[in-house]
Amino acid sequence: MPQITTSWSETEWLFGGFGLLVLGSIFGAVGLNFWPLAGLPALALIIYVGIVDFKQLFWLLIACLPVSTEIVLPNGFGTDLPTEPLMIGLTGITMLFAIQRSTQLSGDYLRHPLTLLLLGHVAWILVSTLTSDLPFVSSKFFLAKIWYIIPFYFLAGYILRNQARIRYFFWAFFLSLLTTVCIIMVRHGWQGFTFNSIHYVLSPFQRNHVNYAAMLAYFLPVLFFARSWYQRGSTTWKLLTVSVVFFLIAVYLTYTRAAYVALFGAVAMYIVFRLRLIRWVLLAAVVSATLALGFFIRNSTYLQYAPNYDRTVTHYEFDNLLEATYKMEDISTMERVYRWVAGFNMTGQNPIFGFGPGNFVNFYERYTVTSFRTYVSDNPERSGIHSYYLMTLVEQGIVGLLLYLLFTFAVLLAGERIYHQTRDPVEKSIVMGFLLAIVVVDAFQIINDLLETDKVGPFFFAAIAILVRQDLRNHKLGRRPQLARSSSDQREG
């Protein structure tokens, strides 16, 4: 007679335990009327996947970026679900992985000039946090910066090492974003695609139309060049081509002026990079910004551009908004100026270390100029200065701004060099697509401060990681004989 075995295998124990957790969490949620308990099985599954194969958790995080939602918590706290918990978890996993494999990981990525400049930027954020007027607020900003950079720059640099993984990254992000765009477009269509209704059809995926437009705009160059990864006329090529047109329409229907300018700028910068003119463009930008700043500061010329309080109002038709913009009567534009004037006044008060990361909104009111005040200057939502470069100057001082500008310029200069050093056509298209995505984000940062949002910052740092990886690959291939190079291209392609 056969012997009956009653012992369970490890897999059966795991399956049984997970089943009990599912039942217990459901009954607990119902019995205690605390519905978040029902999410415990999903949390347990995510933790298990993170332990077994954290790369799957990375792909999940990428796919969640377009569909994440902002949750406001008590006492002024907030988070993005499910992305921020995933980012924090992956930060810890990455640090443990780096310690465990410290002797096996290549140091070339850590020694790359862009990595060192990024670390210098982060180090100064820590310094300005220690000297902050409100250290607790600045500490939250610094920690958030860490769990943006570690998963999306360092972990991304480890994972996105070849064409196959970059394509996986692209599809994980694209399919999720395409789904949200379709949902938003259907909702917007029901409202007649009006300018006013775009503000109300984005929930729960986007905080506002600017974040939505930024995500569409920086992804469009990558989407455009991704078509060259596939045979012309193939089903995939046709899908991506139609998606480019669809996303362009979606950008237009966001009615976001910054997105239009950024995309036109990306087209111009494509020509700049192809002709190797980036150093001259950056020099012209610095000179122009310096002259403009000098003009407005000299003899307090900026006071002549104060708005008419009664005529600077919110506009509900896009044509009226464009007309009001060049007449300096648009409330969103002039409210930016109101805060920028305060920001420059704050810089004079604390020029070296700044007021501390995240602190602009806590101190700017006492530095404002009344003549620039608008109907929305009470700022009940406590939004920021709406210029990442000026925000860096105010909160991290002159040193902080110079470090960030140095990093930004170095990325653009390196991107141009990497593009021209890359020989493989598909890799060249990858470099140009992600480089132009960085350009779009840089353009948005002139009149917005979006880098610390999960809709913009993650893709920005991942794009830089891809450039650095390609740069290292170019150097590696450049040191090999031609035959070895061809073999390597076949393996990694």
C-alpha positions as CSV (number, residue, x, y, z in Angstrom):
1,M,0.0,0.0,0.0
2,P,1.5,3.4,-1.0
3,Q,2.5,5.7,1.9
4,I,0.6,9.0,2.1
5,T,2.8,12.1,2.5
6,T,1.3,14.8,4.7
7,S,4.2,17.3,4.7
8,W,3.8,20.4,2.6
9,S,6.4,21.8,0.2
10,E,7.8,25.3,0.5
11,T,5.6,26.4,-2.4
12,E,2.5,25.0,-0.9
13,W,3.2,26.7,2.4
14,L,3.7,30.0,0.6
15,F,0.5,29.5,-1.4
16,G,-1.5,28.6,1.7
17,G,-0.2,31.4,3.8
18,F,-1.0,33.9,1.0
19,G,-4.5,32.5,0.8
20,L,-5.0,33.0,4.6
21,L,-3.6,36.6,4.2
22,V,-6.1,37.3,1.5
23,L,-9.1,36.0,3.5
24,G,-7.9,37.6,6.7
25,S,-7.4,41.0,5.1
26,I,-10.8,41.0,3.4
27,F,-12.7,40.0,6.6
28,G,-10.6,42.5,8.6
29,A,-11.4,45.3,6.2
30,V,-15.1,44.5,6.4
31,G,-15.2,43.9,10.1
32,L,-13.2,46.9,11.1
33,N,-14.6,49.1,8.3
34,F,-11.0,49.9,7.4
35,W,-10.7,49.2,3.7
36,P,-6.9,49.8,3.3
37,L,-6.5,46.4,5.0
38,A,-7.7,44.8,1.8
39,G,-4.5,45.9,0.1
40,L,-2.3,43.8,2.4
41,P,-2.1,40.9,0.0
42,A,-0.9,43.2,-2.8
43,L,1.7,44.7,-0.5
44,A,2.9,41.3,0.5
45,L,3.1,40.2,-3.1
46,I,5.1,43.3,-4.0
47,I,7.5,42.7,-1.1
48,Y,8.0,39.0,-2.2
49,V,8.7,40.0,-5.8
50,G,11.2,42.7,-4.6
51,I,13.1,40.0,-2.6
52,V,13.0,37.4,-5.3
53,D,13.7,39.6,-8.4
54,F,13.7,43.3,-7.8
55,K,14.0,44.0,-11.6
56,Q,10.3,43.1,-11.9
57,L,9.5,45.6,-9.2
58,F,11.4,48.2,-11.3
59,W,9.3,47.4,-14.4
60,L,6.1,47.7,-12.2
61,L,7.2,51.1,-11.0
62,I,7.8,52.3,-14.5
63,A,4.4,51.2,-15.6
64,C,2.8,52.9,-12.6
65,L,4.2,56.3,-13.3
66,P,1.6,57.5,-15.7
67,V,-1.3,56.1,-13.6
68,S,-0.2,57.1,-10.2
69,T,-2.4,59.4,-8.1
70,E,-1.7,62.1,-5.5
71,I,-3.1,61.5,-2.0
72,V,-3.3,64.3,0.5
73,L,-2.5,63.1,4.1
74,P,-3.2,64.8,7.4
75,N,-0.8,67.5,8.8
76,G,0.2,68.8,5.4
77,F,1.7,65.5,4.2
78,G,1.1,63.9,0.8
79,T,2.2,61.0,-1.3
80,D,1.8,59.5,-4.7
81,L,0.3,56.0,-4.9
82,P,1.5,53.5,-5.7
83,T,4.7,55.0,-7.0
84,E,6.2,56.7,-3.9
85,P,6.1,53.5,-1.7
86,L,7.6,51.6,-4.6
87,M,10.4,54.2,-5.0
88,I,11.2,54.0,-1.2
89,G,11.2,50.2,-1.3
90,L,13.4,50.1,-4.4
91,T,15.8,52.6,-2.8
92,G,16.3,50.3,0.2
93,I,16.6,47.2,-2.0
94,T,19.1,49.0,-4.3
95,M,21.3,50.0,-1.3
96,L,21.3,46.5,0.1
97,F,22.1,45.0,-3.4
98,A,24.9,47.5,-3.8
99,I,26.4,46.5,-0.4
100,Q,26.0,42.8,-1.1
101,R,27.6,43.0,-4.6
102,S,30.0,45.9,-4.0
103,T,33.0,43.9,-5.2
104,Q,31.2,42.7,-8.4
105,L,29.7,46.0,-9.6
106,S,31.7,48.1,-12.1
107,G,32.9,51.4,-10.8
108,D,32.9,53.1,-14.3
109,Y,29.3,54.2,-13.9
110,L,30.0,55.8,-10.4
111,R,33.1,57.5,-11.8
112,H,31.4,59.0,-14.8
113,P,31.6,62.8,-14.9
114,L,27.7,63.1,-15.0
115,T,27.4,60.9,-12.0
116,L,29.9,62.9,-10.0
117,L,28.2,66.2,-10.9
118,L,24.8,64.7,-9.9
119,L,26.3,63.6,-6.6
120,G,27.8,67.1,-6.1
121,H,24.3,68.6,-6.7
122,V,22.8,66.2,-4.1
123,A,25.6,66.8,-1.6
124,W,24.9,70.6,-1.7
125,I,21.2,69.9,-1.1
126,L,22.3,68.1,2.0
127,V,24.5,71.1,3.0
128,S,21.6,73.5,2.4
129,T,19.4,71.2,4.4
130,L,21.7,71.4,7.4
131,T,21.7,75.2,7.2
132,S,18.0,75.5,6.5
133,D,15.7,77.9,8.2
134,L,13.2,74.9,8.6
135,P,15.4,71.8,8.7
136,F,12.4,69.4,9.0
137,V,10.9,70.6,5.8
138,S,14.2,70.5,4.0
139,S,14.9,67.0,5.3
140,K,11.7,65.7,3.7
141,F,12.9,67.3,0.4
142,F,16.3,65.7,0.7
143,L,15.0,62.3,1.4
144,A,12.5,62.5,-1.5
145,K,15.5,63.5,-3.8
146,I,17.3,60.4,-2.6
147,W,14.5,58.0,-3.5
148,Y,14.2,59.7,-6.9
149,I,17.8,59.4,-7.8
150,I,18.7,55.9,-6.5
151,P,15.9,54.0,-8.3
152,F,15.8,56.1,-11.5
153,Y,19.5,56.9,-11.9
154,F,21.6,54.3,-10.2
155,L,19.2,51.3,-10.4
156,A,18.2,52.3,-13.9
157,G,21.8,52.6,-14.9
158,Y,22.3,49.0,-13.7
159,I,19.2,47.6,-15.4
160,L,19.0,49.6,-18.7
161,R,22.3,48.3,-20.1
162,N,21.3,47.2,-23.6
163,Q,18.7,47.8,-26.3
164,A,16.5,45.0,-25.2
165,R,16.0,46.4,-21.7
166,I,15.6,49.9,-23.0
167,R,12.8,48.7,-25.3
168,Y,11.2,47.0,-22.3
169,F,11.4,50.3,-20.4
170,F,9.8,52.1,-23.3
171,W,6.9,49.7,-23.7
172,A,6.2,49.5,-19.9
173,F,5.9,53.3,-19.8
174,F,4.2,53.8,-23.2
175,L,1.4,51.3,-22.8
176,S,0.5,52.7,-19.4
177,L,0.7,56.3,-20.7
178,L,-1.4,55.4,-23.8
179,T,-4.1,54.0,-21.6
180,T,-4.3,57.1,-19.5
181,V,-4.3,59.4,-22.5
182,C,-7.2,57.4,-24.1
183,I,-9.2,57.7,-20.9
184,I,-8.6,61.4,-20.6
185,M,-9.3,62.1,-24.3
186,V,-12.7,60.3,-24.0
187,R,-13.6,62.3,-20.9
188,H,-12.4,65.5,-22.5
189,G,-14.4,64.7,-25.7
190,W,-17.6,64.4,-23.7
191,Q,-16.9,67.9,-22.5
192,G,-16.4,69.1,-26.1
193,F,-12.6,69.4,-25.7
194,T,-13.0,72.8,-24.2
195,F,-10.2,74.8,-22.6
196,N,-12.0,75.1,-19.3
197,S,-12.8,71.4,-19.0
198,I,-9.2,70.1,-19.3
199,H,-8.7,71.0,-15.7
200,Y,-11.4,68.6,-14.5
201,V,-10.9,65.5,-16.7
202,L,-7.4,64.5,-15.5
203,S,-8.3,63.0,-12.2
204,P,-7.0,60.7,-10.7
205,F,-4.0,60.4,-13.0
206,Q,-2.7,64.0,-13.1
207,R,-2.7,66.9,-10.6
208,N,-3.1,69.5,-13.4
209,H,-2.8,70.1,-17.1
210,V,0.8,71.2,-16.9
211,N,2.0,67.9,-15.4
212,Y,0.0,66.1,-18.0
213,A,1.3,68.2,-20.9
214,A,4.9,67.8,-19.6
215,M,4.6,64.0,-19.6
216,L,3.2,63.9,-23.1
217,A,5.8,66.4,-24.4
218,Y,8.9,64.8,-23.0
219,F,7.8,61.3,-24.1
220,L,7.0,62.4,-27.7
221,P,10.6,62.6,-28.9
222,V,11.3,59.1,-27.5
223,L,8.1,57.8,-29.2
224,F,9.0,59.5,-32.5
225,F,12.5,57.9,-32.6
226,A,11.3,54.5,-31.3
227,R,9.7,54.0,-34.7
228,S,13.2,53.5,-36.1
229,W,13.7,50.5,-33.8
230,Y,11.2,48.5,-36.0
231,Q,10.9,47.7,-39.7
232,R,9.2,50.5,-41.6
233,G,5.7,49.4,-42.5
234,S,5.5,46.7,-39.8
235,T,2.5,46.6,-37.4
236,T,4.6,48.0,-34.5
237,W,5.9,50.8,-36.7
238,K,2.4,51.7,-37.7
239,L,1.2,51.7,-34.1
240,L,4.0,54.0,-33.0
241,T,3.4,56.3,-36.0
242,V,-0.3,56.7,-35.3
243,S,0.6,57.2,-31.6
244,V,2.9,60.1,-32.4
245,V,0.0,61.8,-34.2
246,F,-2.4,60.9,-31.4
247,F,0.0,62.3,-28.7
248,L,0.5,65.5,-30.7
249,I,-3.3,66.1,-30.7
250,A,-3.4,65.3,-27.0
251,V,-0.6,67.9,-26.3
252,Y,-2.5,70.5,-28.3
253,L,-5.7,69.8,-26.3
254,T,-3.9,70.3,-23.0
255,Y,-3.8,74.0,-23.9
256,T,-0.4,74.3,-22.2
257,R,1.8,77.0,-23.7
258,A,4.9,75.6,-22.2
259,A,4.4,72.3,-23.9
260,Y,4.1,74.0,-27.4
261,V,7.2,76.0,-26.8
262,A,9.1,73.0,-25.5
263,L,8.3,70.8,-28.5
264,F,9.2,73.5,-30.9
265,G,12.4,73.9,-28.9
266,A,13.1,70.2,-29.2
267,V,12.8,70.3,-32.9
268,A,15.3,73.2,-33.0
269,M,17.6,71.4,-30.6
270,Y,17.6,68.3,-32.8
271,I,19.2,70.5,-35.5
272,V,21.6,71.9,-32.9
273,F,22.8,68.5,-31.8
274,R,23.1,67.2,-35.4
275,L,25.3,70.3,-36.3
276,R,27.3,70.1,-33.0
277,L,26.3,73.6,-31.9
278,I,25.2,73.0,-28.4
279,R,28.1,74.8,-26.7
280,W,27.3,78.0,-28.7
281,V,23.6,77.7,-27.9
282,L,24.4,77.4,-24.2
283,L,26.8,80.3,-24.3
284,A,24.1,82.4,-26.0
285,A,21.5,81.4,-23.4
286,V,23.8,82.4,-20.5
287,V,24.6,85.7,-22.1
288,S,21.0,86.4,-22.9
289,A,19.8,85.5,-19.4
290,T,22.5,87.7,-17.9
291,L,21.7,90.7,-20.0
292,A,17.9,90.3,-19.5
293,L,18.4,90.1,-15.7
294,G,20.7,93.1,-15.7
295,F,18.1,95.1,-17.7
296,F,15.3,94.4,-15.3
297,I,17.3,94.9,-12.1
298,R,19.0,98.2,-13.2
299,N,17.2,101.1,-11.8
300,S,14.4,98.8,-10.7
301,T,13.1,98.6,-14.3
302,Y,11.1,95.5,-13.5
303,L,8.6,97.8,-11.6
304,Q,7.4,99.2,-14.9
305,Y,6.0,95.8,-15.8
306,A,3.7,95.5,-12.8
307,P,0.2,94.2,-13.9
308,N,-3.1,96.0,-13.7
309,Y,-4.8,94.2,-10.8
310,D,-8.3,94.7,-12.2
311,R,-7.5,93.4,-15.7
312,T,-5.2,90.5,-14.7
313,V,-7.8,87.7,-14.4
314,T,-8.4,84.1,-15.2
315,H,-9.4,83.4,-18.8
316,Y,-11.7,80.6,-19.8
317,E,-11.1,80.7,-23.6
318,F,-7.7,79.7,-25.0
319,D,-7.6,82.5,-27.6
320,N,-8.2,85.0,-24.8
321,L,-5.5,83.4,-22.8
322,L,-2.9,83.8,-25.6
323,E,-3.9,87.4,-26.1
324,A,-3.7,88.1,-22.4
325,T,-0.2,86.5,-22.2
326,Y,1.5,88.9,-24.6
327,K,-0.5,91.8,-23.0
328,M,0.8,90.8,-19.6
329,E,-2.8,90.4,-18.4
330,D,-2.9,86.6,-17.8
331,I,-3.2,85.8,-14.2
332,S,-1.0,82.6,-14.2
333,T,1.8,84.4,-16.0
334,M,1.7,87.5,-13.7
335,E,1.4,85.4,-10.6
336,R,4.6,83.7,-11.6
337,V,6.2,87.2,-11.9
338,Y,4.9,88.1,-8.5
339,R,6.7,85.1,-7.0
340,W,9.8,85.5,-9.1
341,V,10.2,89.1,-7.8
342,A,9.9,87.7,-4.3
343,G,12.4,85.0,-5.1
344,F,15.1,87.5,-6.2
345,N,14.5,89.6,-3.1
346,M,14.9,86.4,-1.0
347,T,18.2,85.7,-2.7
348,G,19.6,88.9,-1.5
349,Q,18.8,87.9,2.0
350,N,20.4,84.5,2.0
351,P,22.7,84.3,-1.2
352,I,25.1,81.4,-0.3
353,F,23.1,78.6,1.3
354,G,19.5,79.8,0.6
355,F,16.5,79.3,2.8
356,G,16.7,75.5,2.6
357,P,15.2,73.0,0.2
358,G,11.4,73.1,0.1
359,N,11.2,76.4,2.0
360,F,10.2,79.0,-0.6
361,V,6.5,78.8,0.1
362,N,7.1,79.2,3.8
363,F,9.0,82.5,3.6
364,Y,8.2,84.3,0.3
365,E,5.2,86.4,1.3
366,R,7.3,88.9,3.3
367,Y,9.5,89.5,0.2
368,T,6.8,90.2,-2.3
369,V,6.1,93.5,-4.0
370,T,2.5,94.6,-3.7
371,S,2.3,96.1,-7.1
372,F,2.7,92.6,-8.7
373,R,-0.1,91.1,-6.6
374,T,-2.9,89.2,-8.4
375,Y,-6.3,87.8,-7.4
376,V,-4.7,84.4,-6.6
377,S,-1.7,85.6,-4.6
378,D,-3.2,84.3,-1.4
379,N,-2.0,80.9,-2.6
380,P,-4.2,78.6,-0.5
381,E,-2.8,75.5,-2.3
382,R,0.7,76.6,-1.2
383,S,2.2,76.0,-4.7
384,G,5.8,76.9,-5.4
385,I,7.8,79.5,-7.3
386,H,7.1,78.0,-10.8
387,S,10.7,78.1,-12.0
388,Y,13.0,75.3,-11.0
389,Y,16.2,77.3,-11.6
390,L,15.0,80.2,-9.5
391,M,13.7,77.8,-6.9
392,T,17.2,76.3,-6.7
393,L,18.7,79.7,-6.3
394,V,16.3,80.7,-3.5
395,E,16.4,77.5,-1.6
396,Q,20.0,76.3,-2.2
397,G,21.8,79.6,-2.8
398,I,24.1,80.6,-5.6
399,V,26.3,77.6,-5.1
400,G,23.3,75.3,-5.5
401,L,22.2,77.0,-8.7
402,L,25.6,76.9,-10.2
403,L,26.0,73.2,-9.4
404,Y,22.6,72.4,-10.9
405,L,23.3,74.5,-14.1
406,L,26.7,72.8,-14.4
407,F,25.1,69.4,-14.2
408,T,22.4,70.5,-16.7
409,F,24.9,71.9,-19.2
410,A,27.2,68.9,-18.8
411,V,24.3,66.5,-19.7
412,L,23.5,68.4,-22.9
413,L,27.2,68.7,-23.9
414,A,27.8,65.0,-23.2
415,G,24.6,64.0,-25.0
416,E,25.7,65.7,-28.2
417,R,29.1,64.0,-28.0
418,I,27.6,60.6,-27.2
419,Y,25.2,60.9,-30.1
420,H,28.0,61.5,-32.6
421,Q,30.2,58.8,-31.1
422,T,27.5,56.2,-31.4
423,R,27.7,54.1,-34.5
424,D,24.7,51.7,-34.3
425,P,21.6,53.4,-35.9
426,V,19.2,52.1,-33.3
427,E,21.4,53.2,-30.5
428,K,21.8,56.7,-32.1
429,S,18.0,56.9,-32.2
430,I,17.8,55.9,-28.6
431,V,20.3,58.6,-27.6
432,M,18.6,61.3,-29.6
433,G,15.1,60.5,-28.4
434,F,16.1,60.5,-24.7
435,L,18.3,63.5,-25.1
436,L,15.5,65.5,-26.6
437,A,13.2,64.3,-23.7
438,I,15.8,65.9,-21.3
439,V,15.7,69.1,-23.4
440,V,11.9,69.3,-23.0
441,V,12.1,68.8,-19.3
442,D,14.8,71.5,-19.1
443,A,12.5,73.9,-21.0
444,F,9.6,73.2,-18.7
445,Q,11.8,74.0,-15.7
446,I,12.1,77.6,-16.8
447,I,8.6,78.4,-15.8
448,N,7.6,75.4,-13.8
449,D,9.1,73.4,-10.9
450,L,8.2,69.8,-11.8
451,L,11.4,67.8,-11.2
452,E,10.3,66.6,-7.8
453,T,7.0,65.2,-9.1
454,D,6.7,61.5,-10.1
455,K,5.4,62.5,-13.5
456,V,8.6,64.2,-14.6
457,G,11.6,63.5,-12.3
458,P,11.8,59.7,-12.7
459,F,11.9,59.8,-16.5
460,F,14.4,62.7,-16.5
461,F,16.9,60.8,-14.4
462,A,16.3,57.5,-16.2
463,A,17.0,59.3,-19.5
464,I,20.3,60.6,-18.2
465,A,21.2,57.1,-17.0
466,I,20.6,55.7,-20.5
467,L,23.0,58.4,-21.9
468,V,25.7,57.5,-19.4
469,R,25.3,53.8,-20.1
470,Q,25.6,54.4,-23.9
471,D,28.7,56.6,-23.2
472,L,30.3,53.7,-21.3
473,R,29.4,51.3,-24.0
474,N,30.9,53.6,-26.7
475,H,34.2,53.8,-24.8
476,K,34.2,50.0,-24.3
477,L,33.5,49.3,-28.0
478,G,36.1,51.9,-29.0
479,R,38.8,49.9,-27.2
480,R,37.9,46.6,-29.0
481,P,38.9,45.2,-32.4
482,Q,36.3,45.6,-35.1
483,L,35.4,41.8,-35.0
484,A,34.8,41.8,-31.3
485,R,32.7,44.9,-31.6
486,S,30.4,43.3,-34.2
487,S,30.0,40.2,-31.9
488,S,29.1,42.4,-29.0
489,D,26.5,44.4,-31.0
490,Q,24.8,41.2,-32.0
491,R,24.7,39.9,-28.4
492,E,23.4,43.1,-26.8
493,G,21.0,44.0,-29.7
